[in-house]
Structures are given as structure tokens and as C-alpha cells.
Amino acid sequence: MAHASRRAELAAAMQSSGAGSAAPLGLGKRCSNLFRDRREAPKRRLDLSSFCHVLDIDTSSGWVDVEGLTTYEELVAHTLPHGVMPAVVPQLKTITVGGAAAGVGIEATSHRQGLVHDTLLALDVLLPDGQVVHCTPDNEYRDLFFGFSNSYGTLGYALRLRLRTLPVKPYVKVAHLPFDAPGAFFSALAGQCQGDADFVDGVVFGAQQQVINRACFVDAAPWLSDYSFEHIYYRSLLDRGVDYLTVQDYIWRWDTDWFWCSKNLHAQQPLVRRLLGRSRLNSRFYTRVMRWNARWGVTRRLARWRGHFTESVIQDVDIPIASASDFLAFLLREIGILPVWICPVRGPAPAAEFTLYPLTPDTLYVNFGFWDVVETTQSYEPGHFNRLVEREVMRLGGIKSLYSDSYFAPDEFAQAYGLAHYQALKARYDPAGRMLGLYEKCVLRA
Ligand SMILES: Cc1cc2nc3c(=O)[nH]c(=O)nc-3n(C[C@H](O)[C@H](O)[C@H](O)COP(=O)(O)OP(=O)(O)OC[C@H]3O[C@@H](n4cnc5c(N)ncnc54)[C@H](O)[C@@H]3O)c2cc1C
């Protein structure tokens, strides 16, 4: 009932605010994990923040009904007491369910479960004209069901989603397997994806240092580690062969240090860590600081003062496993960002083609996550290093997430992201062009 009344209020608000406004619709949201600087063009901001509730959990059928602006932190807090978790939980607590479905969500269960959108059973989408449609894989809105992922709020907003869940046990045992050569590392990664691990991810620390983290649910733990304050998870991968965490601490293991990016805020120094305190060691706080830095250009100015030039390279890319070693060699040679997060992901089942994020069915991909600033003494054209990444990803038959900077030419973009499908979806669901287009939003930063 509460969900229905929130919808009725929204419909009334859209009717009263929309008349006569030519500005495109935009989502009014306080926290975002979008890492591209946007031009502040006028937008008709739609406040959907009240759509942040977990509505229903069915443990026997294995699904949860949740509103679109619910954060994964909230969702996990609701599901764990029922003995289940969403089948894929992106690592950052503030990512919302709608954001992960409209973008591309991934985690260490993805070797079996696929991406967040592969775990979707149904979704209700608020269209730009105020209508709400219920989309499933086999109803009249199946084109939107399969075209919603990677649409980034340009076709409509997810108000309610039904996601698959997995049963959990109280603890997770993590084995850290060391490697000293990319070839052996990626072939062992493929092997682990065939096995019975509940979670598989990895980290590349260098050309001669990689670690696979193979994790399984367990009923009991001989000891428990805590990486939510003084100890740093990614460093433990090199120090410990085996580790035990509660399932909740395992799910949020990367959030405390934003993987390792907290180092840019000096938050890995023991004194700074204590001064910041447990409550600030999380992605929510770091994102705020980063946005402040982007607004005032502090890092860029400091680099210029030292005579250096900077380019932010914050990317997640999916590469077919057969080309993973080649991509890593390129990354180490041309970009040089370390560490790199590695997450295997299963391509979709043949019948489930997500049109705007096309992956080859039943193929194993490797997600490479690399997030840092490339600093050089030589000046390059804007986006030089990001362009190198885009070209290499396309050359190797991979695909890049669009949450950060993109520089694709229109024809490359059309080829990479199923633009023919997108145009058909846009014509059906936003014929008046009330929302921005995908290229305008993701490449032109409108
Ligand atoms: C450093 C970094 C690391 C990341 N690592 C991971 C990772 O490991 N795993 C992972 O899964 N993801 C990761 N992401 C990507 C993240 O999942 C996406 O950026 C996701 O879209 C963010 O969701 P959000 O809820 O924060 O939405 P926002 O950042 O607020 O919005 C993202 C986009 O989605 C649209 N959107 C938001 N909510 C809705 C909705 N309800 N309906 C329709 N459109 C909507 C917005 O309009 C916007 O275009 C990472 C991002 C960053 C910056």
C-alpha cells in the first residue's frame, strides 16, 4: 500500500511540474557513483528518494522485491536476517539497486550469476511521460526488460525491481592463491570458475604478482578478521593464505578502503585512519571528498605546480578470458595503474540478450577495474589514456562500462552498445525526447 501511495504521489508531482518545461528529465539524487564530470545544464530534477524500501522477501522462491533507490547497504541489511543475499551485490554500499540495473553491476558471485541485470526477474519502469510499465523477460515490455541495463536513466527510471537471491551461511572462508605470471593466473582463474567456489575475484599487484581470492560459505569460523577500521583488506591478500570473515564483512570488504583508492586521501596511514574514525572509512565519505577535489581541481593544480600533467582513468572493462593476458600486458605497458581488480563474469544465457550491453552468451569474461590518475611529464590531448583503453577494449572484443569518462566517436559507440536497438527503444518509450540520449549523456556529458 505504501508503495502504491508513493507512486500516486509521484504521478501527481510529475503532472504538476512537467507542464511547459523543455528541460530534460534528470534524477535528483544526493549520492552518486557516477565518475564523469557533468555539464550543469538545466534539468527537470525528479526526486525519487522516497522509493528506498525493501518490499518483500520470498526465501523459498529465492527473490526480493525492492524499490529502485534502495542502496545495497539497506538491501543486504534486510536480506541477511532472512538467510539470503542478492545474487550479485556490487561492492560499494551506496550503489542503489536501480543504479546497478541501469548501469552494469558486478561482484565476485558473477562467475556464476552474471551481472546484476542477469539476476533481474522483473522491473517496473517510470517512463518519461509518467506512465509506469511492468517489464518481464516474456511480456509485451520484454524489449525494455532486456534494454534497460546500460541505459543509464535515458529510457526511464526503475521504481521497483524483483531480484534473485542466494542462501547464505554465517561466515565466508577466503583462500588467497598467489601467482607470479599472468598466463598461469588467468588460466587458474578460469579453472576456479568451473569449480564449486561461491565467490571468485582477484587482484593484479604487478606483472609478477597476482592473487586469486577463492571464497566459500562456511557454518563456522576458527577466527574472524575485521577490515572495517585499522586493518586493510587488500593488503591482507599478500599476507594471509586463508582468512575468515562474517558474510556481511565479506560483502563489504572493499568498501572500507574503496578497494585501495583510500590511499589517495592518505587514509591508509594509521594516524589519519584513527583521526577519520570508523564512520568515515567508507565509499560514501571518499566520494564526497573526490567530488570536492574535482570541483576545485586540487590534485590537478598540485601536479601542474610540480610540472606534471594528469588524466583521471577510472574504468571497468570486460574482456573475453582468451584475451585477458593481452589486455593486462597493454594495461601495464600503456597505462601503468596498479593494483587492478579482477572479477570473472559469465556471459548471459543464449536466450537472454541484454541489447545495450552485448556480451557473447556462455563466454567467460574478465572484468578489469582500474581507478587512478595517470601523471606524466609530457602533455597529451584530453582523454589520451582513456582513448587508448577504449581502442584496446574494442580490438580485443570487450566492452567498457559507461559510469565514467568516455570518448568514443559516434560510430564506434553505435557499434559497441547496440545503438540500433537503443533507437528503437527510445522511439517506443521516449518518443518526445524528454530524457537525454545515451551518447549525449555518457560521452558528451550532458
Ligand atoms: C570507482 C568505482 C568503482 C566501481 N566499482 C563497481 C563494482 O565493483 N561493481 C559494480 O557493480 N559497480 C561498480 N561501479 C559502478 C556502479 O555500479 C555504477 O556506476 C552504478 O550505475 C552506480 O549506481 P548508483 O546507484 O550510485 O547511481 P548513480 O551514480 O546515482 O547513477 C548512475 C546512473 O544510473 C542512472 N540511475 C540511477 N538510478 C536509476 C534508476 N532507479 N533507474 C534508472 N536509472 C537510474 C542515473 O541517471 C545515472 O545515469 C563502480 C563505480 C565507480 C565509480
The ligand as an SDF file (V2000), in Angstrom:
LIG
                    3D

 53 58  0  0  0  0  0  0  0  0999 V2000
   35.3570    3.6990   -8.5570 C   0  0  0  0  0  0  0  0  0  0  0  0
   34.1460    2.9050   -8.9660 C   0  0  0  0  0  0  0  0  0  0  0  0
   34.1320    1.5510   -8.7890 C   0  0  0  0  0  0  0  0  0  0  0  0
   33.0210    0.8170   -9.1480 C   0  0  0  0  0  0  0  0  0  0  0  0
   33.0460   -0.4790   -8.9110 N   0  0  0  0  0  0  0  0  0  0  0  0
   31.9710   -1.1890   -9.1330 C   0  0  0  0  0  0  0  0  0  0  0  0
   31.9640   -2.5450   -8.8210 C   0  0  0  0  0  0  0  0  0  0  0  0
   32.9570   -3.0650   -8.3530 O   0  0  0  0  0  0  0  0  0  0  0  0
   30.8660   -3.2710   -9.0330 N   0  0  0  0  0  0  0  0  0  0  0  0
   29.7850   -2.6900   -9.5830 C   0  0  0  0  0  0  0  0  0  0  0  0
   28.7990   -3.3630   -9.7490 O   0  0  0  0  0  0  0  0  0  0  0  0
   29.7630   -1.4150   -9.9480 N   0  0  0  0  0  0  0  0  0  0  0  0
   30.8230   -0.6430   -9.7260 C   0  0  0  0  0  0  0  0  0  0  0  0
   30.8140    0.6650  -10.0720 N   0  0  0  0  0  0  0  0  0  0  0  0
   29.7600    1.1880  -10.9590 C   0  0  0  0  0  0  0  0  0  0  0  0
   28.4300    1.4360  -10.3430 C   0  0  0  0  0  0  0  0  0  0  0  0
   27.7460    0.2200  -10.1070 O   0  0  0  0  0  0  0  0  0  0  0  0
   27.5930    2.2210  -11.3700 C   0  0  0  0  0  0  0  0  0  0  0  0
   28.2260    3.4780  -11.5360 O   0  0  0  0  0  0  0  0  0  0  0  0
   26.1450    2.3860  -10.9330 C   0  0  0  0  0  0  0  0  0  0  0  0
   25.3880    2.8610  -12.0450 O   0  0  0  0  0  0  0  0  0  0  0  0
   26.0680    3.3650   -9.7930 C   0  0  0  0  0  0  0  0  0  0  0  0
   24.7700    3.3390   -9.2640 O   0  0  0  0  0  0  0  0  0  0  0  0
   24.2300    4.4670   -8.3030 P   0  0  0  0  0  0  0  0  0  0  0  0
   23.0840    3.8730   -7.6100 O   0  0  0  0  0  0  0  0  0  0  0  0
   25.3090    5.0480   -7.4720 O   0  0  0  0  0  0  0  0  0  0  0  0
   23.6250    5.5030   -9.3380 O   0  0  0  0  0  0  0  0  0  0  0  0
   24.0910    6.9340   -9.7490 P   0  0  0  0  0  0  0  0  0  0  0  0
   25.5750    7.0300   -9.7440 O   0  0  0  0  0  0  0  0  0  0  0  0
   23.3460    7.9200   -8.9830 O   0  0  0  0  0  0  0  0  0  0  0  0
   23.5400    6.9690  -11.2310 O   0  0  0  0  0  0  0  0  0  0  0  0
   24.1770    6.2190  -12.2270 C   0  0  0  0  0  0  0  0  0  0  0  0
   23.3510    6.3240  -13.4880 C   0  0  0  0  0  0  0  0  0  0  0  0
   22.2330    5.4800  -13.3610 O   0  0  0  0  0  0  0  0  0  0  0  0
   21.0280    6.2240  -13.5000 C   0  0  0  0  0  0  0  0  0  0  0  0
   20.1280    5.7310  -12.4780 N   0  0  0  0  0  0  0  0  0  0  0  0
   20.2920    5.7540  -11.1300 C   0  0  0  0  0  0  0  0  0  0  0  0
   19.2180    5.2230  -10.5400 N   0  0  0  0  0  0  0  0  0  0  0  0
   18.3720    4.8480  -11.5210 C   0  0  0  0  0  0  0  0  0  0  0  0
   17.0980    4.2280  -11.5450 C   0  0  0  0  0  0  0  0  0  0  0  0
   16.4690    3.9130  -10.4420 N   0  0  0  0  0  0  0  0  0  0  0  0
   16.5420    3.9710  -12.7500 N   0  0  0  0  0  0  0  0  0  0  0  0
   17.1700    4.2910  -13.9030 C   0  0  0  0  0  0  0  0  0  0  0  0
   18.3540    4.9050  -13.9310 N   0  0  0  0  0  0  0  0  0  0  0  0
   18.9540    5.1680  -12.7580 C   0  0  0  0  0  0  0  0  0  0  0  0
   21.3950    7.6690  -13.2880 C   0  0  0  0  0  0  0  0  0  0  0  0
   20.5330    8.5010  -14.0410 O   0  0  0  0  0  0  0  0  0  0  0  0
   22.8100    7.7100  -13.7840 C   0  0  0  0  0  0  0  0  0  0  0  0
   22.8780    7.9170  -15.1650 O   0  0  0  0  0  0  0  0  0  0  0  0
   31.8880    1.4320   -9.7350 C   0  0  0  0  0  0  0  0  0  0  0  0
   31.8820    2.8100   -9.9050 C   0  0  0  0  0  0  0  0  0  0  0  0
   32.9950    3.5230   -9.5090 C   0  0  0  0  0  0  0  0  0  0  0  0
   32.9730    4.9890   -9.7000 C   0  0  0  0  0  0  0  0  0  0  0  0
  1  2  1  0
  2  3  1  0
  2 52  2  0
  3  4  2  0
  4  5  1  0
  4 50  1  0
  5  6  2  0
  6  7  1  0
  6 13  1  0
  7  8  2  0
  7  9  1  0
  9 10  1  0
 10 11  2  0
 10 12  1  0
 12 13  2  0
 13 14  1  0
 14 15  1  0
 14 50  1  0
 15 16  1  0
 16 17  1  0
 16 18  1  0
 18 19  1  0
 18 20  1  0
 20 21  1  0
 20 22  1  0
 22 23  1  0
 23 24  1  0
 24 25  2  0
 24 26  1  0
 24 27  1  0
 27 28  1  0
 28 29  2  0
 28 30  1  0
 28 31  1  0
 31 32  1  0
 32 33  1  0
 33 34  1  0
 33 48  1  0
 34 35  1  0
 35 36  1  0
 35 46  1  0
 36 37  1  0
 36 45  1  0
 37 38  2  0
 38 39  1  0
 39 40  1  0
 39 45  2  0
 40 41  1  0
 40 42  2  0
 42 43  1  0
 43 44  2  0
 44 45  1  0
 46 47  1  0
 46 48  1  0
 48 49  1  0
 50 51  2  0
 51 52  1  0
 52 53  1  0
M  END
$$$$
